[in-house]
Amino acid sequence: MTALARAAFIAALMMLAGAATAIVAPGAGREAVAAPDLEALLPEAFGVWRRVPLADAVLPAEAALGPGEAVAYRAYADDLGRIVTLVAAYGPPLGDSVRLHRPETCYRAQGFAIIARKVGEAGDIPVVNLDAQSSARREAVTYWLREGADFSVRAADSQWRRLTRRRAAAADGALVRVSSISADRPQFDLHAEFLSGFTAALDPEARRLLAGEGL
């Protein structure tokens, strides 16, 4: 290889390395994103639902919030005494927040088996319904995971976006998860009623943060 060819080859490698760096860390140099106050944005009551103390819920592992990240935990009871637990999490651009991981991960880490998984809808938003069972109890879980303007119902969707770096164009992300303790069967119909009232009670800013343009 001539000296000129070697120089051209090295230059090409440097260009490829620069491009790879841009793909792997497209958010470098961006200013920190201000975290929203999710607690202040969530309703205390709506319809037949009222906020109650949170107890014995499967929650994400505690970790320090990163720049722009926010999380809120709530429990609500209706007029019949049925209780639904809510987890809402928000992440900044390109954030790989541990709080935005799929609920399957949380439940399995706390000794639950996912005995059924089905995709459904909450209004126009795709959701995932999980039937989770541990030695102590059975829970129904419904969640949506928003990544920019997209809603992801499969882990492969998120992995593909990371691989292709579609998150570079994403504004933010959010997870909304509701759960309830099951007696003889999962109460996914109860979750649908809850999410319908909950999303209707959100103000425009909270709706944009949690559901983007999905509502």
C-alpha positions, 0 to 999 in steps of 0.5 A: 500500500502506497503512502497516499493509499495509507493516508486515505485509508486512515482518513476513512477510518477516522471519518467512520469513527466520528460517525459512530461516535455521533450515532452512539452519543447523539445527545452530547453537548445538549443542555440538561432538560428540566424535570416536570413535577409529575406529582403536581400534575396528577389529579387527586381525584376524578370521577369515582376515584379518590387518592388513597395511601400507597401500600404493598405495591410493586415499584421500580427499584429505587435509583437516583433520578437523572437530569430531566427524569421524574416519577410519581407513585399513586394509589386510587380507590373507587366508590366500591373500594377497589384499589388501582396503583399508578406509576407514572415516569417521564424521561428526557431526550435519549434518556435510558432511564431505569424507570422507563423499563418495562414492568415485566422486568420489575415483576420478575425481579420481585418473584412474579411469573408473567402467566399471560401477556396481551396487547390491547388499547386505552383509547387510541393508545396501544397498551400491554396487559399482564397477568402476573402471579407470585406465591403471595398474590396475583396482579393484573398490570396494564401499561403503555410505554411512549418513546417520542411519538411512538408507543412500544408494545414489544421489547424488540421495538425499543431495541430496534429504536436504540440500534437505529438511534431513532431516539435521536429524533424523539423528544422524550419518553413516558411510562404509565402503569396501573395494577390491581390485585386479582381475586379469580381473574385479572381486572383489565376492564377495571383498568380500562375504566380507570385509564379512561377517567384518568386521562380525561382528568389530565390537563393539557401539559400532563397529557402531552408529557404522558401520552404525547399526541396519543390523546 
